[in-house]
Amino acid sequence: MKYVKTIALATAALGLAACGGDDNNDKGEAFVRVLHASADAPNVDVLIDGEAALTNVSFQQGSGYISLPEGSTEVDIRVSGTETIALSAELDLLEDGYYSVIAINDVADLALKVIDDTATFTDGDADVRVVHAATAAAEVDIFVTAPDAELSAPTLDAVPFDAAAVLEGLAAGDYQVQIAVDATDDLVYDSGSLAVSSDITAVAVNSTKGKSPVSLIVWTASGVIPVLDNSTELRIVHAVDDIDVDVFAGGELLIDGFSYKDVEGYLTLEPGTVSVAIAAAGSGIGSALENLSGDLALERGESYTVIAAGDDGAVTDASLIVLTDQREASNSANADVRLVHGSSAAADPVDIYVYVNGTTQPSEATVADVELGQDTGYLSLAPNGYTIDIAADGTTSPAISGLTNVALAAGDVKTAIAIGDGSGLEPLLLDDSRD
């Protein structure tokens, strides 16, 4: 959910809290906020004393401070859409107290972390609290500096998982947060420039996107802003059958002699707009094909695959397919697989059937009506061997062979591209997961 919707969630929760009965009129107020920081946990509802205050909260969503009566309060985390209570905590709320409740850890070891924010929230300074909630990183060194400052000693050294530390009394201004593996120069996260004008809680969590396994949640008194790593990645696939090409990026030669079915692995770039042009090998950028050229808007923290797809017999009909990639499985117990229609000869649209090896093709397509250049999005599948049939729309007879034993293990993230022309179709299987 976007930031605006997150703030709406917080507002709705405040409205619910304000609707309590008359029994609480003589009690003072306390303030509680809640954050979902477990990357592989499902969406949840947050119950306050048995009443739903927040519903369908997903990973990286959180509320602003919710006004509650002082005294003993029970917070329950319920799996959204069920009656299953995953976690509970009994809070003793003091009058004018401020508290943060964070659901952390992998789903198998889910826990609630409760932090008393009262001292920092009421001291009149801009304080930054840092919470290590990323199971993808062990002990880390955290650097909080002016933007682009040279790194020296860590601001916080050897911070273990589940730890929280406060940087008190920071002057309002711009800062940069960088995270490294403890006692190394191996930076795993860079926030870029962050504006600090009031208290924030910076929560490091697992990231399924981009180069970095870690991202940051900036949590203020009113809501949350996810901040992905300040980098972007680009992978290029040659699926124009059958011609050698040169690839230019930003006006400079990036790849020369790029052949059919070649894949250029992820390149790390600065976020922003980059111009990409593809020309027949040796012909120069001035001969780049208009339909295989264009500006790509690369957002921070994202990874992209660009597929040049088509047939050399009709190269002016070839096109670029731009995909936003996932770099880590959404559920560590399953595999995520995305299927892409990139074949100039395959029927348009196609139906795609995905089923366990040795079983019967299902009567209904797993994903129907996939057109040339489209993809299925990532499908979450249990570890197993799978058959994937790609058939003309409304039929069941596979138009592509070679996807009869796709072995998927827990944690895999893969993309399968249907490529080729009338002389023969085949799959191109890519690994999207981080090394």
C-alpha positions in Angstrom: 0.0 0.0 0.0 1.2 3.4 -0.9 2.1 6.0 1.8 -1.2 8.0 1.3 -3.2 4.8 1.9 -1.0 4.0 5.0 -1.9 7.4 6.4 -5.5 6.7 5.7 -5.2 3.5 7.7 -3.8 5.4 10.6 -6.7 7.9 10.4 -9.3 5.2 10.3 -7.7 3.6 13.3 -7.8 6.9 15.2 -11.5 7.1 14.4 -12.1 3.6 15.8 -10.2 4.4 18.9 -12.2 7.6 19.4 -15.4 5.6 19.3 -14.8 3.8 22.5 -17.5 3.6 25.3 -18.1 5.9 28.2 -16.1 3.6 30.6 -12.9 5.3 29.4 -13.9 8.9 29.9 -12.1 9.2 33.3 -8.9 7.7 32.0 -5.9 9.6 30.7 -4.6 9.0 27.1 -1.7 7.0 25.9 -0.5 6.5 22.3 0.4 3.3 20.5 1.5 2.7 16.9 2.0 -0.7 15.1 4.3 -1.8 12.3 4.3 -5.0 10.2 8.1 -5.7 9.7 8.1 -9.5 8.9 8.8 -9.9 5.2 7.3 -13.4 4.8 4.4 -13.1 7.1 0.9 -12.7 5.6 -1.3 -9.6 5.9 -2.7 -9.1 9.4 -5.4 -7.4 11.4 -4.5 -5.5 14.6 -6.9 -5.9 17.5 -6.9 -3.6 20.5 -8.8 -5.2 23.4 -10.6 -7.5 21.0 -11.6 -4.7 18.6 -10.2 -4.4 15.1 -8.2 -1.1 14.9 -6.2 -1.9 11.7 -7.2 -4.4 9.0 -5.4 -6.2 6.2 -2.0 -4.7 7.1 0.8 -5.9 4.8 4.6 -6.0 5.2 6.1 -2.5 5.6 2.7 -1.0 6.5 2.2 0.7 9.8 0.1 3.2 11.6 0.7 6.6 13.3 0.1 6.9 17.0 -3.4 5.7 18.0 -5.0 7.3 21.1 -5.9 4.7 23.7 -7.0 4.9 27.4 -4.2 4.5 29.9 -3.9 1.2 31.7 -3.7 -2.5 30.7 -4.3 -3.0 27.0 -4.2 -6.2 25.0 -2.8 -6.1 21.4 -3.5 -9.1 19.2 -2.1 -9.7 15.7 -4.6 -11.8 13.7 -4.0 -13.4 10.3 -6.1 -11.3 8.0 -9.3 -13.0 6.8 -9.1 -15.6 9.6 -9.8 -16.0 13.3 -6.1 -17.1 13.9 -4.3 -15.0 16.5 -0.6 -15.2 15.7 0.7 -13.0 18.4 -0.5 -11.2 21.6 1.0 -8.7 24.0 -0.3 -7.2 27.2 0.7 -3.5 27.4 0.7 -1.4 30.5 0.1 2.1 29.1 1.0 5.1 31.2 -0.8 8.4 30.8 0.8 10.5 28.1 3.0 7.5 27.2 4.1 6.7 23.6 4.7 3.1 22.5 5.8 1.3 19.3 4.7 -2.3 18.6 6.6 -4.1 15.8 5.9 -7.5 14.4 9.4 -8.8 13.5 11.3 -12.0 12.5 10.5 -14.6 9.9 7.0 -16.0 10.1 8.2 -19.2 11.7 9.6 -17.2 14.7 7.3 -14.2 14.6 7.5 -12.0 17.7 6.2 -8.6 18.9 8.8 -6.0 19.9 7.5 -3.3 22.2 9.4 0.0 22.5 8.7 2.8 25.0 9.1 6.0 22.9 7.9 8.3 25.7 11.3 9.8 26.6 12.4 10.5 23.1 9.0 11.7 21.8 8.5 14.2 24.6 12.1 15.6 24.9 11.7 18.3 22.2 14.6 17.0 20.1 14.8 15.3 16.7 15.8 11.8 17.8 16.5 8.9 15.5 15.9 5.4 16.8 17.4 2.6 14.7 15.9 -0.9 14.9 17.6 -4.0 13.3 14.7 -6.2 12.1 16.3 -7.6 9.0 16.8 -11.4 9.3 18.7 -11.3 6.0 21.6 -9.5 7.8 23.5 -10.7 10.8 25.5 -8.2 13.0 25.8 -4.9 11.1 27.6 -1.6 11.4 25.4 1.4 10.9 26.7 4.8 9.6 24.6 7.9 10.0 26.4 10.8 8.3 25.9 13.9 6.3 25.0 13.0 2.6 28.1 11.7 0.7 30.4 12.1 3.7 33.4 9.8 3.9 32.8 6.8 6.2 35.0 6.3 9.2 34.0 4.7 12.5 30.4 3.3 12.6 27.8 5.4 14.4 26.5 2.1 15.8 28.9 -0.8 15.9 28.1 -4.5 15.7 24.3 -4.1 16.0 22.7 -7.5 16.4 19.3 -8.6 15.1 16.4 -7.3 17.3 18.5 -4.5 18.8 17.3 -0.9 19.0 19.5 2.2 19.7 18.7 5.9 19.9 20.7 8.7 18.3 19.6 11.7 20.4 19.3 15.3 19.6 20.2 15.4 15.9 20.1 18.8 14.3 17.3 19.1 11.7 18.8 18.5 8.2 19.7 15.9 5.7 21.4 12.6 6.6 22.5 9.4 5.0 22.1 6.0 6.5 24.4 3.2 5.3 24.6 -0.4 6.6 27.6 -2.7 6.3 28.3 -6.2 7.4 30.0 -5.9 10.8 33.7 -5.2 10.7 33.9 -5.2 6.9 33.7 -2.6 4.1 30.8 -4.6 2.5 28.0 -2.1 2.3 24.6 -3.7 2.0 22.3 -0.7 2.1 22.5 3.0 1.2 19.5 5.3 1.9 20.7 8.3 -0.1 19.8 11.6 1.4 17.1 11.6 4.1 15.5 14.7 5.6 15.2 14.6 9.4 13.1 17.3 11.0 11.4 15.4 13.9 11.6 12.1 15.7 11.9 9.1 13.3 12.3 5.4 13.9 14.4 3.8 11.1 13.6 0.1 10.9 15.9 -2.1 8.8 13.9 -5.0 7.2 14.3 -7.7 4.6 13.8 -6.5 1.0 12.5 -8.7 -1.9 13.5 -6.0 -4.4 16.7 -4.7 -5.9 20.4 -5.3 -5.3 20.3 -5.0 -1.5 18.7 -7.7 0.8 17.9 -4.8 3.2 15.6 -1.8 3.0 14.6 0.8 5.5 11.2 1.8 6.9 11.2 5.4 8.0 8.5 5.6 10.7 7.2 8.9 11.9 4.4 9.9 14.3 1.9 9.9 11.5 2.9 6.8 9.3 5.6 5.0 7.4 7.7 5.6 4.3 9.6 2.6 2.8 13.0 3.6 1.6 14.7 1.2 -0.8 18.4 1.0 -1.5 19.7 4.0 -3.5 20.6 1.9 -6.6 18.9 0.2 -9.5 19.7 -2.9 -11.6 19.3 -3.6 -15.3 19.5 -7.0 -17.1 19.3 -7.3 -20.9 18.0 -10.4 -22.8 18.5 -10.9 -26.6 15.4 -12.7 -27.9 15.4 -11.4 -31.5 15.8 -14.6 -33.6 18.4 -14.6 -35.1 20.6 -11.5 -35.4 23.7 -10.2 -33.6 23.3 -6.7 -32.2 25.2 -4.0 -30.2 23.5 -2.4 -27.2 24.0 1.2 -26.2 23.1 2.8 -22.9 23.3 6.6 -22.3 24.8 7.0 -25.8 27.8 4.7 -24.9 28.4 1.2 -26.2 27.4 -1.2 -23.4 27.5 -4.7 -25.2 28.9 -5.5 -28.6 28.3 -8.7 -30.6 25.2 -9.6 -28.5 23.8 -12.9 -29.9 20.4 -14.5 -29.8 19.6 -16.0 -26.4 22.5 -14.1 -24.7 21.7 -12.6 -21.3 23.7 -9.8 -19.8 23.4 -10.2 -16.1 22.3 -7.5 -13.7 24.3 -4.2 -14.0 24.2 -1.8 -11.1 23.2 1.8 -12.1 22.2 5.0 -10.5 18.4 5.6 -10.4 17.0 7.8 -13.1 16.3 7.8 -16.8 18.7 6.0 -19.1 18.4 5.8 -22.9 18.8 2.4 -24.5 19.4 1.8 -28.2 19.9 -1.5 -30.1 21.5 -1.7 -33.6 22.7 -4.4 -35.9 26.3 -5.4 -34.8 28.9 -3.1 -36.1 26.4 -0.6 -37.6 26.8 2.1 -34.9 24.3 3.9 -32.7 23.1 6.0 -35.7 21.6 2.8 -37.2 19.7 1.9 -34.0 16.2 0.6 -34.6 13.6 3.0 -33.4 11.3 0.2 -32.1 14.3 -1.2 -30.1 15.3 2.1 -28.6 13.9 4.3 -25.9 14.2 5.9 -22.5 13.9 3.7 -19.4 12.8 5.2 -16.1 14.8 3.2 -13.5 13.5 3.7 -10.0 15.6 3.4 -6.9 15.7 0.0 -5.3 14.2 -1.8 -8.3 15.6 -4.4 -10.7 14.6 -4.5 -14.4 14.8 -7.0 -17.2 14.7 -5.6 -20.8 14.0 -8.2 -23.5 14.5 -7.4 -27.1 11.9 -9.8 -28.7 11.1 -10.5 -32.3 12.3 -12.2 -35.5 15.1 -11.1 -37.8 12.8 -11.7 -40.8 10.6 -8.8 -39.5 13.1 -7.0 -37.3 11.2 -3.7 -37.7 8.3 -5.4 -35.8 10.6 -6.4 -32.9 10.0 -4.7 -29.6 11.3 -4.1 -26.1 9.7 -5.8 -23.2 10.4 -4.1 -19.9 9.9 -6.1 -16.7 10.2 -5.1 -13.0 11.9 -8.0 -11.2 11.6 -9.6 -7.8 14.9 -10.6 -6.3 13.8 -12.7 -3.3 11.0 -15.2 -2.8 7.9 -13.6 -1.2 7.6 -16.7 0.9 10.8 -18.5 1.9 9.0 -21.9 1.9 7.9 -21.5 -1.8 9.3 -20.6 -5.1 8.2 -17.6 -7.3 8.0 -18.1 -11.0 7.1 -15.6 -13.7 6.2 -16.5 -17.3 6.7 -14.1 -20.2 5.3 -14.3 -23.8 8.2 -13.2 -25.9 7.8 -15.3 -29.0 7.1 -13.7 -32.4 5.6 -17.0 -33.6 3.5 -18.1 -30.8 -0.3 -17.5 -30.9 -1.5 -14.2 -29.5 -2.9 -14.4 -26.9 -1.9 -17.7 -25.2 -3.1 -19.7 -22.2 -0.6 -21.0 -19.7 -1.0 -24.2 -17.7 1.3 -24.9 -14.7 1.0 -28.3 -12.9 3.1 -30.9 -11.0 5.0 -33.4 -13.2 3.1 -36.6 -13.6 -0.3 -35.1 -13.0 -3.0 -34.2 -15.5 -3.1 -30.8 -17.1 -5.8 -28.8 -15.3 -9.1 -28.1 -17.2 -8.6 -24.4 -16.7 -5.5 -22.4 -17.6 -3.4 -21.2 -14.6 -3.1 -17.8 -16.5 -5.3 -17.1 -19.5 -5.1 -14.6 -22.4 -1.4 -13.6 -22.1 -0.5 -11.4 -25.1 2.9 -10.9 -26.7 5.0 -8.8 -24.4 2.9 -9.5 -21.3 3.8 -11.6 -18.3 2.0 -13.5 -15.7 3.5 -11.8 -12.7 5.2 -14.0 -10.1 3.3 -17.2 -9.2 4.1 -18.7 -5.8 4.5 -22.5 -6.1 5.4 -25.2 -3.6 8.8 -26.9 -4.2 8.4 -29.6 -6.8 9.0 -30.4 -10.4 6.5 -28.7 -12.8 5.3 -28.9 -16.3 4.5 -25.6 -18.0 2.3 -25.7 -21.2 1.9 -22.7 -23.3 -1.0 -23.1 -25.7 -3.0 -21.0 -28.2 -5.9 -19.2 -26.5 -8.8 -21.6 -25.9 -6.7 -24.7 -26.6 -4.7 -27.1 -24.4 -2.1 -28.5 -26.9 1.3 -27.0 -25.9 2.9 -24.7 -28.5 6.2 -24.8 -26.7 8.3 -27.8 -25.5 11.1 -27.9 -23.0 9.2 -26.9 -19.9 8.3 -30.4 -18.8 10.5 -30.7 -15.8 11.1 -27.3 -14.2 12.5 -28.1 -10.8 11.7 -25.5 -8.2 13.2 -25.3 -4.7 12.1 -23.3 -1.7 13.4 -19.7 -2.2 13.8 -19.9 -5.9 12.8 -16.8 -8.0 12.8 -17.5 -11.8 11.5 -16.1 -15.0 10.7 -18.3 -18.0 10.5 -16.5 -21.4 8.9 -18.2 -24.4 11.1 -17.2 -27.4 11.6 -18.2 -31.0 9.9 -17.9 -34.4 8.2 -20.4 -36.7 11.3 -22.5 -37.1 11.0 -23.6 -33.5 9.9 -22.3 -30.1 11.8 -22.8 -26.8 12.0 -21.5 -23.3 14.7 -19.3 -21.8 14.9 -19.8 -18.1 16.4 -17.0 -15.9 17.4 -16.9 -12.3 16.1 -13.7 -10.7 17.3 -14.4 -7.2 20.3 -12.6 -5.7 23.7 -14.5 -5.7 
